[in-house]
Amino acid sequence: MIDTKVKIAGVEFKNPVIAASGTFGFGREFLEYFPISKLGGLSTKGLTLREREGNKGVRIHETIGGIMNSIGLQNPGIDAFIVEELPFLNSQDTVIIANVSGNTIEEYVISVEKLNQTEIDMIELNISCPNVKEGGISFGTKAEIASNVVTQVRKVCQKPLIVKLSPSAENIVEMAESCVEAGADALSLVNTFPALAIDISKKKAIFDNITAGLSGPCIKPIALRMVYEVSKAVDVPVIGIGGIMDYRDVIEYIMAGAWAVQVGTANFINPNACAEIIEGIEEYLQKEGISTLEEIRGII
Amino acid sequence: MKEGYREVDISSNTEIAKDIFELKVQLESNDSLGDPGQFYMFRSWDFDPLLSRPFSICNIEGNVVTFLYKIVGRGTNYLSKLKPKDKLKVLGPLGNGFNLNVNGKAALISGGIGIPPMIYLAKKLSTEIYFYAGFTNEVYYMDYVQKYVNKIYITTEDGSTGQKGFITDIFRPEKYDVVFTCGPSPMMKKVVEKCENMIPVFVSMESIMACGMGACLGCSIKTKSGMKRVCKEGPVFEGREVFFDD
């Protein structure tokens, strides 16, 4: 009997596949293609205290093996999310994770306080968005700054707290350890990689913000290495993110030490990607005679 | 529940002008195969290129859907190599198309590779239609569209067919009750400006998109009622709702 359940910070996921923040909206678009209750979990589009229009200019650029994006956290704001989106999400039988961003520590704290009053299952603190000018990734590069944000949020946060790490951290293991010490119940890694593309005919950067976040299969080997290193160093569950396109990638992350994964770019390539990955994992375990993910977790 | 990507047979894939291809695919569906202004995402490859490519419906006859595309990069270059019986993965129809419930004289104004949705629109509208088409040089598909419209106006940038110049140079909005347009953004902006506040004008916007089904927000544009996704709320918008320069 195959059992793909996984428990992270006291929250049970029916399988290890979570739709990654910023790639799944608030679930509605995908519900047209498959029952999203199949998902282990869903991390919402990045939420900020106030509504954001996002960035101007080009927002998506394709590279070999990847996509660069500069969406800039376009979202309706926490209050509108709670009223307009959360009732729908809560009606779906899957773990709902609110992904929270802010320009200042105070904004993170107020946002989390508002979410405390809701039925959200978990909070994912985004200290790693590369596409906003203030806050975002600036909290995610130096361990002591990240630690301060997590400490302040932990004081008020009544929900299980995931901290999402940036690959731009000066030292990913040190960053992970600092966040755990400051109160993270779990870690998710990694966010997109800050990257650059240039239009040589216009002789300028493709994106208005010059740099943008790179995701997709091209980042997987680096993200996988970071997940491997961090999961060896900390004693909280690690959620692997980066270039997962099919079930084989998920198995690699689990073998590298991840408890669960987040699937991002693949959702843009195929709206049924998460559903197909979940089926693929079950078939793999069946074929290999493995009954739980624990049997292969961190075997590398 | 909508179907995700489905594999379909290519019926034909023919170059009809330099770098412009006509692609016909055989689709099976119990639902509508699409309305004018709607589009499909294509991929004939696995993960390289990573993203699918969006194309507007140019025509539907029975179960055969026609698209026109121009070779501009790797994806369209791959598509151009496909032969009849080759397989293509498609997702669609997607987006919101044109409002067909209009009366009086309609002007349909297209430029460049904005022509495909206008062709299907001309076929589906049941009103007087005046078709304006701006080409760079080679003219295509005008013989087909002739039977569905009252008059065709053509411009070419090199003057080889029709009038020399841009199609917006010869468009006279005062003669019409409704205007539809699809083409380069500066062209559509000019059309909307020419219409002032006199007549309804509908634009089919183009934007780089990753998913095509509303998830990535990559194609969002600024409108008078907030940010809107070209792939989901669009691609058709009321022309005066859109901020073309943002």
HADDOCK unambig.tbl for C-alpha pairs under 7 A between the chains (distance, minus, plus):
assign (segid A and resid 22 and name CA) (segid B and resid 216 and name CA) 6.71 0.50 0.50
assign (segid A and resid 23 and name CA) (segid B and resid 215 and name CA) 5.89 0.50 0.50
assign (segid A and resid 23 and name CA) (segid B and resid 216 and name CA) 5.51 0.50 0.50
assign (segid A and resid 24 and name CA) (segid B and resid 215 and name CA) 5.41 0.50 0.50
assign (segid A and resid 25 and name CA) (segid B and resid 215 and name CA) 5.23 0.50 0.50
assign (segid A and resid 29 and name CA) (segid B and resid 213 and name CA) 6.84 0.50 0.50
assign (segid A and resid 29 and name CA) (segid B and resid 214 and name CA) 6.31 0.50 0.50
assign (segid A and resid 29 and name CA) (segid B and resid 215 and name CA) 6.61 0.50 0.50
assign (segid A and resid 32 and name CA) (segid B and resid 1 and name CA) 5.19 0.50 0.50
assign (segid A and resid 32 and name CA) (segid B and resid 2 and name CA) 5.59 0.50 0.50
assign (segid A and resid 33 and name CA) (segid B and resid 1 and name CA) 5.43 0.50 0.50
assign (segid A and resid 33 and name CA) (segid B and resid 2 and name CA) 5.03 0.50 0.50
assign (segid A and resid 33 and name CA) (segid B and resid 3 and name CA) 6.30 0.50 0.50
assign (segid A and resid 33 and name CA) (segid B and resid 4 and name CA) 6.27 0.50 0.50
assign (segid A and resid 34 and name CA) (segid B and resid 1 and name CA) 6.80 0.50 0.50
assign (segid A and resid 53 and name CA) (segid B and resid 227 and name CA) 6.46 0.50 0.50
assign (segid A and resid 56 and name CA) (segid B and resid 246 and name CA) 6.73 0.50 0.50
assign (segid A and resid 59 and name CA) (segid B and resid 218 and name CA) 5.15 0.50 0.50
assign (segid A and resid 60 and name CA) (segid B and resid 208 and name CA) 6.55 0.50 0.50
assign (segid A and resid 60 and name CA) (segid B and resid 209 and name CA) 6.84 0.50 0.50
assign (segid A and resid 60 and name CA) (segid B and resid 218 and name CA) 5.54 0.50 0.50
assign (segid A and resid 64 and name CA) (segid B and resid 49 and name CA) 6.89 0.50 0.50
assign (segid A and resid 65 and name CA) (segid B and resid 48 and name CA) 6.53 0.50 0.50
assign (segid A and resid 65 and name CA) (segid B and resid 50 and name CA) 6.12 0.50 0.50
assign (segid A and resid 66 and name CA) (segid B and resid 50 and name CA) 6.53 0.50 0.50
assign (segid A and resid 71 and name CA) (segid B and resid 217 and name CA) 6.74 0.50 0.50
assign (segid A and resid 71 and name CA) (segid B and resid 218 and name CA) 6.20 0.50 0.50
assign (segid A and resid 268 and name CA) (segid B and resid 210 and name CA) 5.89 0.50 0.50
assign (segid A and resid 268 and name CA) (segid B and resid 211 and name CA) 4.14 0.50 0.50
assign (segid A and resid 269 and name CA) (segid B and resid 51 and name CA) 5.99 0.50 0.50
assign (segid A and resid 269 and name CA) (segid B and resid 52 and name CA) 6.70 0.50 0.50
assign (segid A and resid 269 and name CA) (segid B and resid 211 and name CA) 6.27 0.50 0.50
assign (segid A and resid 270 and name CA) (segid B and resid 5 and name CA) 6.95 0.50 0.50
assign (segid A and resid 271 and name CA) (segid B and resid 4 and name CA) 6.40 0.50 0.50
assign (segid A and resid 272 and name CA) (segid B and resid 4 and name CA) 6.47 0.50 0.50
